[in-house]
Structures are given as structure tokens and as C-alpha cells.
Amino acid sequence: MRVGLCQIVSGVEPEANLELVADGIRRAAAEGADIAVFPEATMACFGVKLSPLAEPLDGPWATEVRRLADEAGIAVVAGMFTPAGDGRVTNTLLVTGRGLDDSYDKIHLFDAFGFAESDTVAPGTRPLVVDLDGVGIGFTTCYDVRFPGLFQKLADEGASVIVTPASWGAGEGKREQWELLVRARALDSTSWIVACGQGDPRSIGREPSGKAPTGIGHSLVATPLGRVHAQLETAPAIEVVDIDPSAVSSARQAVPVLTNRRF
């Protein structure tokens, strides 16, 4: 399976961000990617009012992403915001293309490090695993990576690849935590982890303000045994990576944590 890591830096305008999505999809498809993974908050960066930007899954933003995915013939995962019905939004991953049409709403909200995502975002409740060409793919978003139980639940439900879009908050030690957590979740679930984050805004000359998590870059792919298979730097980049889903079976035989766990 060929996976496109589409590390971008989203701005405040959803339509302008669609141009980044279109470019990433075209470039990933040109390199033979089966799936292009964009970050959390691809639709619009954190740090702006989200409720006026939120659109339903059949709205114009998601509809255009679907069209781009179908035109390129690949699956696409992109973070957006949908109305929650209580004045808040949901932090949603759109999963589309190659016969897929589904979504995942972020379950664990980032109420940490002085930021309160739950003030404006409502939590999801449903873990999601889809089948892409016979490979089970699960979905998590950013802060979810701190909760190993969700990753093991996805593995239980058939995932051998777990996609983790993010807009990771900057700060002392945060890059180390990001890398450690992605690799640890790979080991916890003995699955491939495809973790695509927002690039660092400073890499394009945009200075972040406030506490909003706007990204640090360093997207990475971890093997089922926790080794770094590929990693980007801080700036926007598109990289297509080959992964072997069959490696999951041998990893689970060698380290049967899913079978041996008691709690």
C-alpha cells in the first residue's frame, strides 16, 4: 500500500485550503498513492472561530474534496469541522474516494496544556474502521494518540493501519512526546501508524499567536514494532511512503500484546 503524507499549513480560509488539498491529492496520485492523508483542521486552522466555518458532510467543502478524490482515483482523509447542533462543532475526519464515504468525529478532546477544545468542539463516540482494498484502516485524531485503548479497540475491529491526523501544539518537549506517542501506539496495537500533522506555521513565515495548537510538523509513519519508517521536517511537504500491511501479522505473532492483555 502506498500512503501519501500531505503535511500542509492550513490558513483561516476553507476555500484557500482546498487549493492545498487539490495540490496534495494531485501530487500523491502522481506518485501512485492509494490514500492521501491530510492533517486535522485541514479545512481551517485552529485559533479562529470555528462555528461560522463548519459545514455538513454534504456541504460544498466536503463535496469538493470528494470530487478531487474521485478525479484522482485515490482515497483521501482530511480534517474538517461539522456542526454539532449545540452551538459547537465536531472535529471530523472526512474519509472519501476509492469507494469510501465515511467520517470519524474526534473522541478525545484536547483539554490540556491550557487549551480547552471542548469549549467549542463536541466529542465523537464512534470508533471507525474501513476497508480499503482488503486492508482495515482505523482513524484517530491528534489528542486521541494519548489513549492506547482506542488504538487497541481499532485493532480489535480489524485495523492493521491506523491513520492519525493532527494539529499538534508547540511547546517544550512536545515534539518528543509526539514521536514517542505515535511509536508507542504502534506497539500497543501492533499496527502501522500513519500520523500526519500540520506543518509549523513559522516554516512559511507565519507566527502563531495564542494557545491554539497550530502544528509542529514532523509527520511520521511507524511500523507495527514501533520503528520510524518515514518522517518529515517542520515545513509543508508531500511524501509517498510504501507500507506492507502483511507485516502486521508477523508483528502480532512475535509480540501478541492484543492476545495477552488482561485489562
DAFEN-V425999 format. One record per residue. N is the residue number from 1. PHI is phi in degrees with one decimal (none if undefined). NEAR is the number of other C-alpha atoms within 12 Angstrom. Layout:
# DAFEN-V425999
n,phi,near
N,PHI,NEAR
N,PHI,NEAR
This chain:
# DAFEN-V425999
n,phi,near
1,none,28
2,-104.9,29
3,-116.8,44
4,-97.6,45
5,-83.6,50
6,-109.6,50
7,-82.9,48
8,-123.2,51
9,-118.7,49
10,-72.2,44
11,-105.7,30
12,-90.3,22
13,-103.8,24
14,-55.2,31
15,-66.3,21
16,-65.0,19
17,-68.6,30
18,-61.4,35
19,-65.3,23
20,-65.6,31
21,-64.5,45
22,-60.5,31
23,-64.9,26
24,-63.8,41
25,-63.6,44
26,-61.3,31
27,-69.3,28
28,-65.8,35
29,-64.8,34
30,-63.1,21
31,-97.2,23
32,81.3,23
33,-66.7,32
34,-83.7,36
35,-145.8,47
36,-109.8,49
37,-111.1,54
38,-103.8,53
39,-75.7,56
40,-55.7,50
41,59.5,51
42,-62.2,49
43,-60.6,44
44,-162.1,40
45,-71.8,40
46,-67.4,43
47,100.9,25
48,-122.2,25
49,-68.7,21
50,-86.9,31
51,-60.0,27
52,-69.3,19
53,-92.0,28
54,-62.5,34
55,-134.9,29
56,-67.9,25
57,-67.0,31
58,-104.1,20
59,-79.1,18
60,-65.1,20
61,-67.4,33
62,-65.3,38
63,-62.2,22
64,-70.0,27
65,-63.2,44
66,-58.8,34
67,-61.6,25
68,-63.0,33
69,-64.2,39
70,-66.0,26
71,-62.9,19
72,-84.4,30
73,75.8,25
74,-128.5,38
75,-80.3,42
76,-135.9,49
77,-121.3,54
78,-145.8,59
79,-81.4,52
80,-143.4,49
81,-126.6,41
82,-119.0,40
83,-64.1,27
84,-96.2,24
85,94.5,15
86,-119.6,15
87,94.0,18
88,-95.5,24
89,-119.5,32
90,-109.9,41
91,-89.8,52
92,-113.2,45
93,-98.9,43
94,-83.9,47
95,-120.5,42
96,-147.3,38
97,91.2,36
98,55.5,27
99,86.1,20
100,-95.9,24
101,-155.9,28
102,-148.2,30
103,-155.7,36
104,-127.8,39
105,-99.5,37
106,-51.6,40
107,-86.6,33
108,-95.6,31
109,-93.0,31
110,-79.9,33
111,-103.6,22
112,-159.1,17
113,52.0,17
114,80.6,13
115,-113.4,23
116,-123.7,20
117,-61.5,30
118,-67.2,23
119,-63.2,19
120,-121.1,30
121,-125.3,34
122,-92.6,30
123,-76.8,31
124,-84.0,25
125,-133.9,18
126,-112.4,20
127,-64.0,33
128,-131.2,36
129,-129.3,33
130,-120.6,33
131,-107.4,26
132,-120.6,29
133,53.7,18
134,84.6,15
135,-110.5,27
136,-77.5,27
137,-120.2,40
138,-103.9,41
139,-134.0,51
140,-141.1,53
141,-135.2,51
142,45.8,42
143,-57.6,36
144,-53.3,38
145,-65.7,41
146,-85.7,29
147,-123.7,25
148,-62.1,27
149,-59.5,24
150,-65.8,33
151,-66.2,44
152,-69.1,36
153,-61.1,27
154,-64.4,35
155,-63.5,40
156,-59.0,27
157,-91.3,24
158,108.7,30
159,-77.5,37
160,-114.2,43
161,-127.7,48
162,-122.1,52
163,-93.3,52
164,-132.3,47
165,-68.4,53
166,-151.7,54
167,-133.8,48
168,-72.3,48
169,-74.0,39
170,-80.0,32
171,149.1,20
172,-60.1,11
173,77.6,13
174,-71.0,20
175,-63.4,25
176,-61.5,18
177,-64.2,23
178,-56.9,38
179,-65.1,35
180,-63.3,23
181,-66.2,31
182,-61.4,50
183,-68.3,38
184,-66.7,31
185,-66.8,43
186,-61.0,48
187,-69.3,34
188,-60.5,39
189,-107.4,45
190,40.4,44
191,-132.3,51
192,-68.1,51
193,-115.2,52
194,-109.5,56
195,-109.6,53
196,-112.9,56
197,-107.9,54
198,-63.5,52
199,-66.7,45
200,-73.7,38
201,-55.8,32
202,-65.1,20
203,-69.0,23
204,-115.1,20
205,82.3,12
206,-106.5,16
207,-87.3,15
208,-64.9,26
209,-134.7,17
210,75.2,14
211,-96.6,22
212,-61.6,28
213,-77.3,39
214,-109.4,41
215,110.3,47
216,-128.4,41
217,75.7,44
218,60.9,43
219,-55.3,49
220,-151.8,48
221,-116.4,44
222,-112.9,41
223,-75.4,39
224,-61.1,42
225,-107.2,31
226,81.8,29
227,-86.9,24
228,-72.7,28
229,-93.2,27
230,-160.7,29
231,-154.6,33
232,-100.0,32
233,-95.0,25
234,-87.1,29
235,-84.2,27
236,-55.3,33
237,-164.5,34
238,-118.6,42
239,-134.6,36
240,-100.3,35
241,-123.7,32
242,-86.2,23
243,-127.4,29
244,-115.4,24
245,-58.6,30
246,-67.7,22
247,-65.2,21
248,-65.2,34
249,-60.5,24
250,-68.3,18
251,-64.7,27
252,-72.7,28
253,-75.0,17
254,-73.3,17
255,-129.5,22
256,-81.8,21
257,-64.7,24
258,-67.6,30
259,-80.9,17
260,-82.8,13
261,-63.5,12
262,-116.3,6
263,-131.2,9
